[in-house]
Amino acid sequence: MSNITRYTFVLAACLIVAGVAFFWFQWDFPASKEVSFAKIGDQTVRVTIADTPESRERGLSGRDGLASDEGMLFVFPNDEYHMFWMKDMLFSIDIVWLSRDKTVVDIAEDVSPDTFPSSFSPRALARYVLELPAGFVEEYTVQIGDEVQL
């Protein structure tokens, strides 16, 4: 094999690897692929699970919106005052904090992307956080003390 042929082969292989790497890292991976359901009162919501540091950090950022029966459930390993902000969010949401026993401990309604960089935290320790379409809490009269089935 001549040096020019060898050089061309190596260059082509490098370009292929670089192209694959470029598209791999540009791919818009969802925050999580696991889907489950949450039941609040009589309303069932399909939730995407965010249970890793990466998926919790990404959350709903960059998404265009949520269907009326859709949400994201953040699962944390410990009870804490988990803070949320609207970084890279494109739509308003309701934020519902839940205790370890899945009782609503705090609510922030109609939180707008315009609130960034402000952050929102619950008044009580929480293990889970449920993000829902803005207006959900009011429409379904979700209140502190309500139980949520996960």
C-alpha positions as CSV (number, residue, x, y, z in Angstrom):
1,M,0.0,0.0,0.0
2,S,1.5,3.4,-1.0
3,N,1.9,6.2,1.5
4,I,-0.8,8.3,-0.2
5,T,-3.3,5.4,-0.1
6,R,-2.5,4.8,3.6
7,Y,-2.8,8.5,4.4
8,T,-6.1,8.7,2.5
9,F,-7.5,5.7,4.5
10,V,-6.4,7.1,7.9
11,L,-7.8,10.5,7.0
12,A,-11.2,9.0,5.9
13,A,-11.3,6.9,9.1
14,C,-10.6,10.0,11.3
15,L,-13.3,12.0,9.5
16,I,-15.9,9.2,10.0
17,V,-15.0,8.9,13.7
18,A,-15.2,12.7,14.1
19,G,-18.6,12.8,12.3
20,V,-20.1,10.1,14.4
21,A,-18.8,11.7,17.6
22,F,-20.2,15.1,16.5
23,F,-23.7,13.7,15.8
24,W,-23.6,11.6,18.9
25,F,-22.9,14.6,21.2
26,Q,-25.3,16.9,19.3
27,W,-28.2,14.4,19.7
28,D,-30.9,15.8,21.9
29,F,-31.2,13.1,24.6
30,P,-34.4,13.4,26.7
31,A,-34.0,14.0,30.4
32,S,-35.1,10.4,31.0
33,K,-36.9,7.8,29.0
34,E,-38.6,6.0,31.8
35,V,-42.3,6.8,32.0
36,S,-44.7,6.1,34.8
37,F,-48.0,7.5,36.1
38,A,-49.0,9.7,39.0
39,K,-52.5,10.0,40.4
40,I,-53.6,13.2,42.0
41,G,-57.2,13.0,43.2
42,D,-59.1,11.6,40.2
43,Q,-56.6,12.8,37.7
44,T,-53.9,10.5,36.3
45,V,-50.8,12.1,34.8
46,R,-48.2,10.4,32.6
47,V,-44.8,11.4,34.1
48,T,-41.3,11.2,32.8
49,I,-39.0,10.1,35.6
50,A,-35.9,12.2,36.4
51,D,-34.0,10.2,38.9
52,T,-30.3,10.8,38.1
53,P,-28.3,13.9,38.7
54,E,-28.1,14.6,35.0
55,S,-31.8,14.0,34.3
56,R,-32.8,16.1,37.3
57,E,-30.5,19.0,36.2
58,R,-31.9,18.9,32.7
59,G,-35.5,18.5,33.7
60,L,-37.9,20.1,31.2
61,S,-35.4,22.6,29.9
62,G,-35.6,23.1,26.1
63,R,-39.0,21.3,25.7
64,D,-41.8,23.1,24.0
65,G,-44.5,22.2,26.5
66,L,-46.4,19.6,28.3
67,A,-49.7,17.9,27.4
68,S,-52.5,18.5,29.9
69,D,-52.1,15.0,31.3
70,E,-48.3,15.0,31.3
71,G,-45.6,15.9,33.8
72,M,-42.1,15.2,35.1
73,L,-41.4,13.5,38.4
74,F,-38.1,14.3,40.1
75,V,-37.0,11.5,42.4
76,F,-34.3,12.4,45.0
77,P,-32.4,10.1,47.3
78,N,-32.9,12.2,50.4
79,D,-35.5,14.5,52.0
80,E,-34.3,18.1,51.5
81,Y,-35.5,21.5,50.5
82,H,-35.0,20.8,46.8
83,M,-34.8,24.1,44.9
84,F,-35.9,24.6,41.3
85,W,-35.4,27.4,38.8
86,M,-36.6,28.0,35.2
87,K,-33.2,27.9,33.4
88,D,-33.8,27.3,29.7
89,M,-37.5,26.7,30.2
90,L,-39.9,27.8,27.4
91,F,-43.2,27.6,29.2
92,S,-44.8,28.0,32.6
93,I,-45.4,25.2,35.0
94,D,-46.9,24.3,38.4
95,I,-44.3,22.8,40.8
96,V,-45.6,20.4,43.5
97,W,-43.2,19.1,46.2
98,L,-44.1,15.8,47.8
99,S,-42.9,14.3,51.1
100,R,-41.4,10.8,51.4
101,D,-44.9,9.4,52.0
102,K,-46.1,11.2,48.8
103,T,-48.1,13.9,50.5
104,V,-48.1,17.4,49.0
105,V,-46.0,19.7,51.2
106,D,-45.8,22.8,49.0
107,I,-46.9,24.2,45.7
108,A,-45.6,27.0,43.4
109,E,-48.2,27.8,40.7
110,D,-47.8,29.2,37.2
111,V,-44.0,29.6,37.5
112,S,-42.9,31.5,34.4
113,P,-39.6,31.2,32.5
114,D,-39.3,35.0,33.2
115,T,-38.6,34.2,36.9
116,F,-35.1,32.9,36.0
117,P,-32.6,33.2,37.8
118,S,-34.9,33.2,40.9
119,S,-35.3,29.8,42.5
120,F,-38.2,28.2,44.3
121,S,-38.0,25.9,47.3
122,P,-40.6,24.2,49.5
123,R,-41.4,25.2,53.1
124,A,-41.0,21.6,54.2
125,L,-38.7,18.7,53.4
126,A,-39.5,16.9,50.2
127,R,-38.4,13.7,48.5
128,Y,-40.2,14.1,45.2
129,V,-41.1,17.1,43.0
130,L,-43.8,17.0,40.3
131,E,-43.7,19.5,37.5
132,L,-47.1,19.9,35.8
133,P,-48.6,22.2,33.1
134,A,-49.4,25.7,34.5
135,G,-52.9,25.8,35.7
136,F,-53.1,22.1,36.6
137,V,-53.1,22.8,40.4
138,E,-55.9,25.2,40.1
139,E,-58.0,23.1,37.7
140,Y,-57.8,20.0,39.8
141,T,-57.8,21.8,43.2
142,V,-54.5,20.3,44.3
143,Q,-53.8,21.3,47.9
144,I,-51.1,20.9,50.6
145,G,-51.9,17.7,52.4
146,D,-53.2,15.9,49.3
147,E,-51.8,12.4,48.7
148,V,-50.3,11.5,45.4
149,Q,-50.1,7.9,44.1
150,L,-46.9,7.1,42.3
